């Protein structure tokens, strides 16, 4: 196969320039995955050994697609030894190999061996919660979530407990938790997500020989979605490519949307500062969207300052205008979107071609009701994560404890599930014995008498030890065998069948689905075994388990939509406070990221794009409050929007007026009209949403909305410096800004 035959000149250049640093600025829908996979195949065709190529991305789904495409482009066995994986999976795989090959490893976490467990977010929060309780830190600001976030940021930035202790609460509490957290995490032979990046970096920095071997092994390093890398990931890339400089970074600053996960847009914007000899290739032809969709998205993103200018263009059809739908409340907004999808189906198009995106998961409730009312089937990506369901976590805990006999968290979860006489006191006694004797929990189970256990508790400890041994034996061959052994030997299947819970059958089906997932892993990675399957489970992302359902609409957050595409896309909640989100309105950088988030959602659409908003919402189940149309609507050319051609089944928004400066929302969609007796007026009349006001303490701002009746009326103001605040209108010392 000629790997270059169907490539454009810029794509061909990106594929064939294989020596030295390369930055590929790949616009939305520009064939980025094709370029990345062809580049890997081109290297292999040139005679580069597959084991010398490392390709990194961010989801298992993306890595799997990349692997399958490369395999289709290369001769049989030609890609054997190739590492195409996520950053965290790379860290886990590399650490297991390095820890297994040597005894004392400079820079490695103390006491951690190659059979380590990966603690997911729930495990991490449970450990933090346990330590907070022991230290009697019950400050409401010191929640497990807040502490875990502070610990993660401190570790990523190379700061220690002393630095946290100097901060205001809850930093002080995080400083107290820090040493105990690391000690117990590593003492359980476990690593968290931060460790999977920090430990390889520390080991490479501590051992020049190990660094040299890593660079000699991975002679060509490629990273997809480079704009989503954080500083530690960037440091790891620079470390690996620091000798040969063969680093290919592919990405798009306009699609950087994960700052809340630590992604640093400066990594791609400043790439040429760190690699001044880098060659830059821009991929500007869009193969996905219609001209109108692309033009609207380009107009929106052009308002950002943190970007690299690109001239995206397409040979696709002109296409229809974007459809703007305005409901008088969130329920009517959802009904209009459901009607748009219903009309799509009536045109003979599969429902699986349609997707609905929202800023927050809470927005899915009204959509679900509207779609159920029209008998439109749907799937929700990321609502209740499969691997976080109770029965799935129970079985996985058996697998983890069998793999890592020091996994205290997993032991605590299943010591007495199903009941076997090992209550809290018995489990605590076994943990104490393991700590005193310096032995794994699995060994402590065999020495229950030394822990003071007798009778039913001692027998239960022996039964659990036998179960773990059986799982270990089964897991040596395949992950699916280990799952079957865990379910059968532990009695968990019988335990579920005996429950008189209407959801028991669903839980049994979830356990069966776990076995199916393990079998699927075994087919894809026959050499991975139980350890590999557990690693995939720990590092799975929401989108990795998204099913391609031909007869179901897909619901997901805008963040989850990255990397996907659909013929029909609807985006709801185009309002101030939702998009851009209220937490992102104080800093220009945050607003730019919110704009990028909408840009990503818009550029997922191939043929039809629906933008929707509501004139009022009921926050936290309270009374409806008027909303202000998103500022982003004003950044889309008015001629690109179609406000009238709603499908026949839609509920028309009442009193729709002409477009205004807020980007297509009719005037009554954002202005507040007070009651005649409200008293919410001054010498110039009533305040209106969008009006500029000044507060003596908070400064200048814009009125977002008003609600209620005098004397309990409230005004919501987005202040330029103090953020969004809700004030009692009759008491707040507000005055209009001078013209």
N, C-alpha and C positions, 0 to 999 in steps of 0.2 A: 504493500500500500504506500502511495506517495503521501507522506504526512503533511506536505506543504501545498498540495495541489489546490485545495479549496479555501485557502487562507487569503485574506486581504494583505496588502504590503505591510501595514503596521503589525498585523498579527504574525506574519512571517518573520518580521524582524525580531519580535519578542520571543519567538520560538527558537530561532537559530543563533541569537547572541547569547552564548552559554558561558563565556569567560568574563569574570569581573562582575562588579555589582550592577544590578539592573532594576530600575523602578518602572513598573508597568501601571500606568494610570488608566484603569479600566472603568469606563463609564457604565452606568446601569444598562443591562441587557446587551453588552458589547461583545459577548462571546468569551468572557473571561475563563470559564471552566474549560472551554475548548482549547484556549491558548495554554493553560497550565498543563493539561493532560498531554497535549501534543509536545510540549517542551520536554516533559519527562520521557515520552516515547522517543523523541529525537535524540536525547542523551543516550538512551539505551541502544538506539540504532547506530550511534557513533562508536559504540563499543565500551561505553562507560559501564562498569559493573553495577548491577541493580543495588547492591548493598552500599554503594557509595552515594546514593541519592536519598535525600530526606525531604519529603514534602509535607508541610504542616498546614492544618486548617483548624476550624473551630467546632465542628459538630461531627459526630460519628456518621451522620447521614451524608454530609459533604465528603468526608474521607472515603466512605464506601462507594459513592458515585465516582469519585476520582479513580479509585482502585479498579473498578469495573471497566471504566473507559480506557485506562492504560492497558489493562489486560487484553481488551479487544483490539488494540493497536499494535501489540507486540506478539512475537512468535510464542508458542507454548513454552512455559517455564521461563520466558525471557524476563519476566518481572519478579521472579523469585528472589527474596532478600530485600526487596524495595520497602522502605518505610514510608507509608502514606498514612498519616494519623493526626490526631489532635495534639495540641500542646501538652495537655495533662496526661493523655495516654502515652505520649512519647516519654514524659518524665517518669511515669510509673514503670514503663517497659525498660527504660534505660537504667533506672535505679535497681530493679530486680536483677538485671544482668550484672551490674557492677557489684552489688552487695553479695551476690552469690559467688562471684569470682575471687573475692579476697576476704581475709579475716578483718583486720583493722583497716578501716577506710577513712582517710583524712577528710574532714568536712561533713561526714555523714551524720545524721541524727543519732544520738547516743542510744545504743541498745536496739536499734531497729534492724531487722533482718529482711531477707528477700521475700519472706512469706507475709509481709505486712498487710494490714487491712487499710482500706481507704475510707476514712470517715466522711460521710456526706453531710449536708447542711443540718439535717435533723440530728445526727450523731453529735456534731459539733455543739449545737445548741443545748442538747441534753447534758453534755459534759460541763459546759459553762454554767448551766442552771444548778447542777450538783455542787459546783465549787462556790457559787454565790450563796447557796443555802448554808454550806459549811462555814463560810466566813461571816454569815449573818449580815450580808449586804442586801438590805431590802429597800434601798432607795428606789423610788419609782422610775427614776431616770436610768438606773442600772439594770435594764432588762437584759435577758440573754441575747436578744437580737442586737441591741445597742453595743453590748460588750464584745460580742463576736465580731461586729463590724469594726470596732476600734482595734481589736487584736489583729485582724487581717490587714488593716491599713498600716498599722505600726510595723508589722513583720515585712510587709511589702516595701516599706520605706526604710527598712533597716534600723528602726528605733526600738528601744528596749523598754522594760518595765519602769526604769527610773524616769524616762522621759514622760511616760503616761502618768506617773504619779505626780508630776509637776503641773498637770493640767487640771482644769476645773472638773467637777463631776459631770458625766460618769467616767471621765478619764482616770480619776484617782482609783475608782473601783476596778477598772480594767488593768491598771498597773498591779494591783494586788492579785488579780486572777491570773495574770500573764504567766508567772513561773510555774504555778501549779498546773495550769492548762497544758503547757508544753511538756512538763514532767509526766503527767498522767497520759497524755496522748501518746507520747513515744514509749512510755512504760507499758502501754497496752499493745506495743508493736504495731502502732497505727500512725498514719500520716493523714493530714487534711489536704484540701485542694491547694492551699498556699505552699505546703511542703513539696508538692510535686514539681514546683518551679524553683523554690528556694534551695532545696537539697541538691539538685543537680548543679546549680550555680555555685553553691558553697563547695561541692566536691571538685568541680573543675578549677575553681580559684585556689583551692588548698593543695592541689597535686598537679604540677606542671606536666608530668608524664601522662596522667589521665587526660589532660586537656589535649596534649599532642596526639594521643591515640584517637580521641574523639574527632579531631579535625582531619586526621588521616582517613578515618572511617567515612565521615560524611563530607565528601569533597564538593558536593553540590547541594546547597540548601535553598529551598523554595518555601515561601509562605504565601498563602492565599488570605484574602480579607485582612491585609496588613494594617488597615486603619483601625482594626479592633484590638490590636496588641496593646498590652499594658507595659509598664517599664521593665518588669522582670522578664517578660517574654522577649522584649526587645533586647535586653541585656544578654539573654541566653542565645539569641540569634547572632548577636555581635560576637559573643564568645566562640561559638561554633565556627563562624565564618571568618574570624579575625585573621587567620593565616592565609588562606587561599583567596578570600574576598569574593568567592563565588556565591553571592547572596542575591536571589531574585525575589523582590517584594512586589506583590500584585494587590492592588486595592484602589479605593476611591474615597478621598476625604469627604465627599458629599454624602457618603453612606456610613459615617462614623456615628453610631447611635448607642454605644455601650459604656459611656463614661461612668455610669453608676456601678459597673463591674470593674472599673479601673482602667478602661481603655483610654489611651492617650493619643489624641489626634496629632500631636506634635511629632509622633514617631514617623508618620508618613509625610507630614509637611516639611520636616527638617531632615529627611533622609539624605539629601545631598550635602548637608553640613557634615554629617558623620562619614559619608562616602562621597567625597568631592569628585572622584573619578567615575561616579555612577552615570550610566546612560539611561535616558528617560524615553519611554515609548508611550504614546497616548492612543488608546483605543476609543474612538469617538463615534463609530457607527453603531446605532442601536438596532438590534434585530427583533426586539420584542414588541414594542408599543406602536400605536398609531402616531401619526404626526401630531395630532391635536393633544393627545395625552402627553407626549414628549415635550411639546412646546409649553404646556401649562406647568409641568413639573420643572422645566428649565427656568421658567420665569420665577417660580417660587424660590428655587435654590440660589438664584443669582443674587438674592438679597444678603446672603451670608458673606462675611469677610474672611473667615478661616476656610479657605478652599484653594484649589488649583483650577484655574480657568480651563474649561473644555468646551468644545463646540459640538455637542451631541447632535447627530442628525440621523435620519432613517429614510430608507427607500420604501417603507411600508405605506399602506393606504392613508389618506387623510383622516378617515374615521369620523365618528360622530362626536359632537360636543360632549363635555363632561356634564353629568346630570346633577344639579344641585337640588336637594330635597330638604324642606324646612317643615318640621312638625311643630304643633303648638306645645307638645310636651314629649318626654322621652318615649312614651308608649306609641304616640303617633309617628314619631321618627322611626321607630322599629317597624311599625306597620308599613310605612312607605318603602323601607328597604326590603321587607318581605315581599311586597308587591312587585318591586323591581326584579327580584329573583324569580317570582312566579311568572312574570312576563317573559323572562329569559327561557324558562322551561316551556312556556307555551309557544315559543319560537322554534321548539324542537331541539333545544340545547340541553345537554346533561347537567344536572345540578352539581356534579363534581367539578364543573368548570367555574363555579362561583365561590367567592370567599368574602367574608365580612371581617374587617379589622376594627379594633378599638384600642384606646389608650390604656384602659384599665380593665381587669377581668370583671369587675362589678358591672360593667356595662352590658355584659352578655345576658343578664337576667331578662330584661325587656325583649331582647332579640329572641331568646328561646321561646317566650310566651307567644310572640307574634308568629314565629315559624311553626310552632305547634298548632296554632289556630288555623293555619292554612295547610296543615299536613305536609309541611316541607321538611324532610329529614335533614339532620345536620350532625356534625361531629365538632367537639370543642377540643382544640389543642391546648394542653397545659392547664386544664381546669383542675382535675384531680389527677396528679401524676400517678401513673400505674405503679411505679416502684415505691411510692410512698403509702400505698394502701396497706392496712394492718396485716392482712394475711400474707401478702407478698413480702413485707418486711420481716415477718416471723420466719418464713421459710429461708429467706436470705440470711437471717441471723444464724440459723443452723449451719448454713454453708460457710459463713464467715468464721464461725467458731471452730468448725472442722479444719478450715484452712489455716487459721491463726489461733492456736490454743490460748493465747494471752489476751484475746479480744474481750475485755471486761464488759463493754457495752452490749455486745451480742449475748454474752452469758446472762446478763441481767434481764434481757428481754425474754429469753426462752427457757430459763432454768426451770420454771414451773408451768410451761405452756407446751403441750397440755399438762394438766395438774399431775404431779408425780411426787408430791410430798416435800418439795424443795421450796418452802415459803421464803419470805424475806430474810428471816433469821438464819435459815439453813444456807441460803445463797451467800449471805454476808460472812458466815463462818468459813465457807469454802474460799471466798476471796481473801479473807484474813490469812488462812493457811497458805494459800499460794504466795501471798506477799511475804510472810515470815520465812517460808522455806525457799523462796526464790525459784518456784517451779511454775510451769504453765497451769492454767485452770483445769485443763484436761487431765493432768496428772493428779491434781488435788481431788478430782472426782473419784479417783481410785483409792484415795486415802481419807475417805469421809470420816472414819472413826477418829483419826487424829484431829479432825476439826470438831469433834464432840457430837457428831451426828450418829443416830442410831435408828432402828426400826424402819418405818416407811421412808424417812428422809434419806437414810443410808442406802436403801435399795434404789430409791429414785436417782441418787447420784451415780450409782453403778449403771443403771439403765441409760442415763444420759451419756455416760462415757462410752457405752457400747454403741449407741446411736452415732456418736461423733466418729468412732472408729469405722463404722460401716460407711458413713458418708465419705470419709477420706479414701477408703478403698475404692468406692465407686467413682469418685471424682478423679482418680488417677487416669481413667480412660477418657471420660467426657463429662462436660458440664451437665448435660441432660440426665445422665445416669445419677449424678450427685443429687439433682433436684428430686428425682423419683425416689432415691434412697431416703432423703430427708423427710419427704412426705409420708412414706410408708413406715419406715423404721421408728419415727418419732410418734406415730399414732395421730399425726395432725389431720390426716384425711378423715379418720373415724371421729376425731374430735369435732370437726366442722359438721359432719353428717349428723352428729348427735345434737347439735344446737337447734333449738326451736325458734330460730330467728328467720324471718322471711327473706333476709338477705343471704342466708347460708349458701344457697345454690349459686348466687353470683360470686360469692367468695371462693367456692370450689372451682368455678370456671376461671377465676383469676389465677388460682394456683396452677390449674392446667395450662393457662396461657404462659405462666412463668416457665413451665417445662418446655413449651413450644419455643419460647424465646431462647432458652438454653440450647435446644436442638438446632435452631437457626444459627446460633453462634458457632456451634460445633461444625456445621457445614462450611461456614465462612472461614473459620480458623481452626482447622483440625488439630493444630499443635497447641492451642491455647489452654485447653483443659479448664478445670474449675477456677484456677487463679485468674485466667484471662476473662472468663465469663463474669466473675465478681468485679473485675476491673471495669468492664463495660457497663455493668449495672450501676456502679458508683458514679461513672462519668457520663451517664446518659443525659441528653437534653430533651426538652419537651418535643421539639420538632423531629427528633430521631424516631419517635413512635407514631408519627402522623401517618395515617392510612390513606392511600390514594383510592378513595371511594367514588366510583362513577355516579352514584345516586345520592350523594350527601354533600350539602354545602359545608364549607369549612369556616369555623369561627376561630379567631385567634387574635392575640395582641399584635400591635404594629411591630413590636420588638421581635416577636416570633416569626414574622413574615419574611424576614431577611433571607435572601437566597431563593425564594419561591416565586412562582408566577402563575397567574390565572387569567383566562379570557375575560371574566367579569370580576371586578373588585368593587366593594362598597366600603367606605370609611365613614364611621359614625362619630358624633361628638365633636364636630368642628366648632368649638366654643372656647372662649377664654376661661381658663381654669381647668379645662380638660385637655385641650390641644391648642396652644401650649398649656401644660399642666401648671397648676397653681404653685407647685414647689419649684418650678423652673422659670419663674417670671422676674426674679430679682437680679439675675446676672445676665449680661448679653451673651456670654458663652453658652449658658443653659438654654436660652431662647434659640440660639443657633442650632443646638442639638435637637430641640423639639422640631424645628423647621426641617432638619435632615430626616427626622423620624417620619414626618408626613411625606417628604420626598421619596423615601424608601417605599412607603405604602403605595403612593401613586404610581411609581415605576414598576410595581408588580403587575399592573394591569396591561393586558395585551390589546383588548378590543373595546371594552366599555368600562368607564369609571364613574361611580356614583359617590358624591360627597353629601353627607347628611348632618343635620344638626337640629336641636330642639330650641324653641323659644323660652322654655322654662324647664327646670328640673326640680326634683324634690330630694335634696341632700339628706342622707341619714333618715329617710322616711318622713321628713318634716314637710311643712307646707311648700307648695311650688314656689320657686324663686325665678325671676326673669334672668335670662342669660344674655351674654354679649357675644356676637359672632366672632369667631377666631380672626385675629389679625392676619392670619395666613390666607384667608379667603380674599383679602384685598390685594394680595400679591399674585393672584391668578388673573390673567387678562379677562375682563368682563365678556368679551366676545367668545371666550372659550367655554362659557357656562350656559347650559340650557336649563332654565328654571320652569318651563311650562309643560314639557312633554312627559308628564308623569303617566305611568301606565293606567289603564282604566280602573284597575282594582285599587289603586292608591286612594288614601283619604286626603283630599286636597287641604293644604294649609289655608286657613281662613285669612281673608283680607291681604293676600299677597300683593305687595306693592312693587315699585320699580327698584332696581338695584341702587345701592348707595355706596358711600366710601368705605364701608366695612366689607366690601368684596362680595356683593351678591345677595346678602341677606336683606330682605325688604325692611323698610324702616321700622315697622311694628314688630319685627322679629328681634330687635335688640333694644328698642327704647322702652322705658318704663313710663306708663301713663298713670299718675296718681289718682286716688279717689278725690272727688271734689272737696270733701271735708277733711282731707288728710292732714293739712297743716304743713306739709313738706314743701314749703316754698319760702322764698325770700323776696326781695324787691323785684327780682327779675322773673319770678315764677318758680315752678317745680324743678327740682333736680332731674336730670335725665342720665340714663346709662351712656357712658362714653364722654360725659362732661368732665372737664378738668376742675379740680378743687385743691384747696390747701388746708392742711391741718397744722396747728402751731408746734406739735411734737413730731409728727410723722412726715411733714413736708408736703410736697406736691404729689398728686396722683390722679387717677382716672376712676370715675364711678363705674363699677361693673354691674351693679344691680341694686334694686330696692325691694323690700318685701314687708308684709304685715300692714297693720293699720295703727294709727295714732291711738294711744301713746306708746305702743310697742313696736313701732316701725323700725326697721334695720336698714342700714346702707352698707354695701360692700364696696370697698375702695382698693384698687391696686396702686399702692404708693410706689413711687419711683425708687426709693431707697429702703423703705421699711417693709416691703412685701405687701401681700393682700391681707386686709383686716376687715372685720365686720364690726360696725359701730352702731350704737343707739342714735338714730337720726335726730331725735328731739334734743339730745344732750350733747352730741358731738360738736365741737367748735369748728365746723367746716365753713369755708367760704369759697366762692367761685374764684378761679384764677383770673387775674386781670387779662384782658384781651391782648 
